[in-house]
Amino acid sequence: MKTLKRNVRWLLLGRFVVVSSLFIAAVVIQLATASFLPLAPFYLLILSEYVTGVVFLLLLLFDSHFRGQAYAQILIDFGVITGLVYISGGIGGQLYFLYVFAIIAAGLVLGGRAAMMTAAFSAIVFGALADSLAYGWIPYFRPDQAPETGIGLALYTVFTAWGLYIVIAVLVSRLSSSLRKTRAALDAAQMEINIRERDAAAGRASAIVAHEIRNPLAAISGAVQVLQGELSLNAEQTRLMDIVVKESRRVSQSIEQFLSLASPGKQTYAMFKLTESLAETLTMLRMSGELSDRVRVGGNYGSAEYAFFGSAGQFKQVFWNLIGNALKAMPDGGSLSIDFHRPKKNELSIRIVDTGRGMTAAEQARMFEPFYTRFDGGRGLGMAVVRQILESYAGKIQVQSEPHVGTDITITLPYREFNMVEKPGAAAGRP
């Protein structure tokens, strides 16, 4: 509605500019010569445009039927143009080009279909007027306006005008469609920006709350551990305090991941080897007991060496979450394959494939949602953090999974080759 109102406002302004230009041209011609055309009816038609312009301006302020106003303006303009063409002598007056302005106005304000309809109507009316004058079916406005040329030139002029109207209508239609798509894309982008700004504000507020929870939680956990060492506790009391410490650590880890998602913080970027970060992550998973001997780890990650400019800690977090989920999906063991490839010169692909329980289509659709988890005891933040980190590097993540078959995850990153001794400039891998 706002867009249509703005278009109608521009239509009013365009009418005023064109009519004023014609008025100034008539005055200049009248001062120079009196042989141009009968100026009294010309001025009357110009005055009608100004009067209707004022009426439509008032309607624009007090009425909301903007599409109807646009159609009415174009119809009135069409009638005025036809009157100007008639009093100027038809094809001899050279004012039939004014139909072009009506076609352009219809296309830009009402769309491509309106432009084509206006062009067709202009061709029919001008053709009928020109033929009627040429064959003597209607008289010329002034007898001396009858051209000395034959019907052939009249038909040639009419066909030329028709071609002009059609070409202008097609061009305006394409332009109108492009403008509407661009405007829709801009509106969607603006809406996305507004949503992201609100989410960022909510994230900052949530991060403050989470930070305030984490500090007393750490104090509670520390106090319980001190009491465990100083008090003589029976088995039941020891079990209860162990539960307090264990759950405090679990909540603290959840808060840490939430803080990473809500407020990633400042990162330090440097050259590092992705395969080394992966190897360190696998070592930590083995030490924690999550990666057992029942899982066979394969792939070319052991021989592939790719230098990357970014945060090694962030990619350790990415590998930890992705491989950790793969291991949880294979509680009875299985096969895990990790491969690095260069599908294109400026891309690096990391593929992680497991033979775990897989995912349904519904689970895949929700896997990046914060707080959604498929595993008991999971916090549902890992994959959201992974996607956020990869997006900060202009990377992509694709997931293919089938229940009871396994999951295939492919990470694609912008990449350029580096030597580890090279000082990085504007690296494609840098966020």
N, C-alpha and C positions, 0 to 999 in steps of 0.2 A: 504493500500500500504506500509506504513512504517513497519507494523507488518510482512508482507510477506518478505520485504527486510531484516529485522532483522532475520527472520527464515532461509532465504537462506544463510545469513552470518554465522549463527550457523551451517548450513549444511556443508559449506566449512570447517569450523574449525573442525567439527566432522570427516569429510573425512580425513583431514590431520592427526588427532590424530590416527585414526584406521590404516591408511596406514603406518604411521611412526612406530606404534607398530609392524605391520607385518614385516616391513623392519628390525627393530632391532632384532626381533625374528629370522629372516632368517640368519642374520649375526652371531648371537650367535650359532645357530645350525650348520652353516657352519664351524665355528671354532671348534665345538665339534665333528661333524661327517659329512660325505658326503652322508649318505644314506637316507636323509630326502626326497628330491624330486629334480628334475632338477632345479637348482637355476638360470640359465641363463634366461629362459622364465619367471620365477618367478620375477626376477628383472625387466624384460621388462614390465611386467604388472604393477608392482609397479611404474616404471618410467612413464608409461602412465597416472596413477592416478595423479602424481605430475604435469605433463604437463597440463592435462585438468584442474587441480585445479587452476593453474596460469591463464589459459584462462578464466575460469569462474570468477576468481577474477577481471580480467579486465572488463569482461561483467557486473559484479555487479556495477562497478564504472561508466560505461559509457552507460549502457543499462537499460531500465526500465521494460523489460518483465521478471519480476522475476519468475512468475509461470512457464513459458517456460524454464527458466534456471534450476529451481528445477527439472522439469521432465527430462531434458537432463542429469543433474548430476546423477539422480537415474538410468536412463537407462544405462549410461556409467558404473556406479558402478555395475549394474546388469551383464553387459557383462564381466567386469573384474572378478567378483566373479565366474561366470560360468567358465571362463578360469582357474582360480585358482583351482576350484573343479575338472576340467578335468585333469589338469597336475598333480594334487596330487593323482589321482587314483580313483575319484568318491567317493563311500561310504567308501572306504578303506583309503582315505586321511584325513577324519574328518574335512575338511574345509567347508562343506556344511552349518555349523552354521553361516557362514558369511552372508547368505541371511537374517538372522535376523536383521542385521544392516540396510539393505536396507528397510526392512519393517518398522522398527522404524523411519527411516529418512522420509519415505513417509508419515507416519501417523502424525508425529509432524509438518512437514512443509506444507503438502498439505491436511491433514485431514484424517478422518477415512475411507472414501471410497477409497482413494488412498492406504491406508495401506492394506485393504482387497484385492484390485486388485493386489498389489505387492505380497501379500502372495499367492494368487491363481496362479499368473504367476510363482513365485518361485517353488511352488509345481509341476506345470506342467513341467517346464524346468528340475528341478532336477530329477523328476520321469522319464522323457523321457531319460535323460542322464544316470541315473543309470541302467535302463532297457536295454538301447542300449548297454552299456558296459557289463552287465551281460549276455545278450543273444548273444553277439558277433556281433551285427549289426554295431558297430563302434569299432575300435581297441583302446586298452589302449595307453596312451601316451608313456609308457614304458612297454615292455612285462612282466617284473617282478612285475608289479603293480596288476596283476590279482589276486584276492583273492582265497584262496583255499576253501572257504565256498561255499555252494550251493545257488540257487536262492531264497530259503526260507529266509535266513538271509538278502539278498539284499532287498527283499520286506518288511521285518520287519523294516529295517533301513529307507526305503523310507516312510513307513506309519508313523513311529515315527517322522520323519522330518516334514511330512505334519501336524501332530498334533501340533508340536511345532510352525510351521509357523502360523497356524490358531489361536492358543491361544495367541501368541504374537500380531497378528493383532487385535484381539478382545480387548485385554488389551490396546494397543496403541490407538485404536479407541476411547475407553471410556475415556482414559486420554486426548486425543486430544480434544474431545468434552467438557470435564470438563475445560480444560485450556482455550478454546475459550470462554466459558460462563463466566469464572472468569475474563478473560481479558475484555470482553464486560461490565461486571458489574463494574470493576475498571474504565474503560473509562467513563461509565455513571456517576459513583460517582465523578470522577475528573471534569467532565463537570458541575455537580451539585455544586461542591465546587467553581468552577470558577464563576458560575452564582451568587451564594450566596455572594461571595466576591465582585462582581460588584454591586449587590443590596445593600450590606452593605455600600459600598463607596457612592453610590447614596443616600442612606438613611441618612448617616452622613451629606452629603452636603445639602440635603433637610431640615434636622433638623436645620442646621445653618441658612438657609434662613427663615424657619418658625419662629425661635426664634427672628430673626431680625425684622420680621413683627409684632410679638406679642407685643413687647415693645412699638413701636409708636402707635399701635392700642389701647393699654391700655391708653396711654397718651391722645389720641383723645377722647376716651370714657369718661375719667375723666374730661377733659376740658369741654365737652358738658354738663356733669352733673353739673359742677360748674356754667356754664353760665345759666342753667335752674333755678338755685336757686337765681341768682343775677339779672337777667334781667326780665323785665315785657314783657311777650310774649303773643301774641294773640293765639287763638285756633289752627290756621294753623301752626304757628311757633312751638308751643309746640308739635304738632303731628309729625312734621318733625324731631325735636330733639329726640323725643321718638324712632322714626324709627332708627336714627343714633345710639343711645345707644343700642337698641335691636339687630340690625344687627351686631354691634361691639361685643356684647357678643356672638352671634351665631358664628361669624367667630373665636372669641377667643376660643370657645369650640371646634370647628373643628380643630384648630391648636393644642390644647391640646391633642386631640385624635391622631392626626397625629404624634405628638412628641412621644406619647406612642408607636405607631406602629414603627416609624423609629428608635427611640432610647429609649428602655424601661427604661434604667437607673438602678442604683443599688437598690436592694430590701432588706428589712430587714425581715428575716425569723424567725418565732417563732411558738410555739404551739398555736392553736386557734381552736374554734369549728366552723365547716362549717355552721351548722344550725343557729348559732348566727349571722354570717355574712349575711346569707340569710334573717333572720328576720330584721336586721338593714336595709338591702336594701329595703325590702317591706315597712318598715316604711317611709323611705325617698321617695319612690314612692307614698305613700299615701299623704305625706305632700306636695309633688310637684303637686298633683292633677292628676297624670297619672294613679294611681290605684284608681278607683272609686268604689262605692258600687254596680255598675252594673256587676262587675266581681267577681265571686265566687271563692275564693282561697281555695283549698283543698290539700290533700296529707298527708303523714306521717312526713313532715318536722318539725312539732311542737313537736313530741315525740321522733324523732330520734336524737341521739347525737353522732357525730363522730369527734374525735380530729384529727387534721391534722397539719403537719409541713410545713409551707410555709408562704406566704404573705397574710394576711387577706385583705389588700387593693386590691390586684390583684383579689381575688375571689369576692369581692364586685363589682369590675368592670365587671367581667364575668356575675354575676347574674343581674346586672343593665342592661347590653346590651341585654341579652337573654330574661329577663322578660319584659323589655321595648319594645322589638320587638313584643313579644306576645300580650302585651296590645294594641299596635298600630294596630295589626291585628284584634282586637276585639273592634272597636270604638263604637259599640252598646251594648257592654257587652258580657259576655259569661262565660266559666268555665276555670280555670287555676289550673292544678294539679302539685304538686312538691313532688317527692318521692325520698328517699334515700334507696339504697339496697346494699347488698354484694353478687354479683353473684358468686364470688370466694373468697377464703380466703385472697388473696393478691390484691383484686380489690374493688373499691368503685364506685358505679354507681349512678348518679344523673339524674333523668328523669323529664323533664319539658314538659307538654302537654297542648296545648290550643285548643280551639274550634273556632279559628279565620278563616280568609279567606283562609288560606293555601297557597301553592306555586305550581307552575307548575314545570315540570322537568327542563325546561330551567332556571327558577329562582333559583332552588336548585343548579344547576351547577355553578351559578355565585355568590351565596350568600356570599362567603368568599373573593371575589375580593375587593380590596381597591377601594373606591369611587363608588361602586355599591350599590344602595339603591332601595327599593320597596316602600318607603313611602315619601310623600310630606314633604319637609323640612329636610329630612334625609341627613346625611353626608357620609354614606357608609363606615365608618371606624370601626364601632362597632364590627361586626362579624370578621373582619380581626384581630382586637386586641384580641378578644376572642380566636381565633384559635392559635395566637402567644403565649398567656399566657398558654393555655393548653399544647401546644407542649413543652414549657419550663419545664413542669412537667412530660413529657413523657405520657401525657394523650391523649385521643381520643374523638372526637365528631362525633356523627352519627345523621343524620337528615332524618326523614320520614315525608312527607307532601302530602296532597291531596287538590286540590282546593275546596273551600266551605265546607271542612270537618275539617281541622285543621292541626297543626304541632306537631310532636313528636320529641323532641331533647333529646338524651341520651349522657351524659358525663361519660367517664370511666377513672378513675385515679388509678395509682399504690397506694397501701394502706397497712399500717400495723397498728396494734392496739397500742394505747398509753394511758397511764394514764396522766392526766393533770399535775400531780406533777412530772412525770418522766422527766428527762433531756434527750432530744432526741440525739441519736447518728447519725448514717448514715441512715436517714429515707428514705424509698422508695419514699415518696412523695416529697422529696426535689429535686429541679432541679439540 
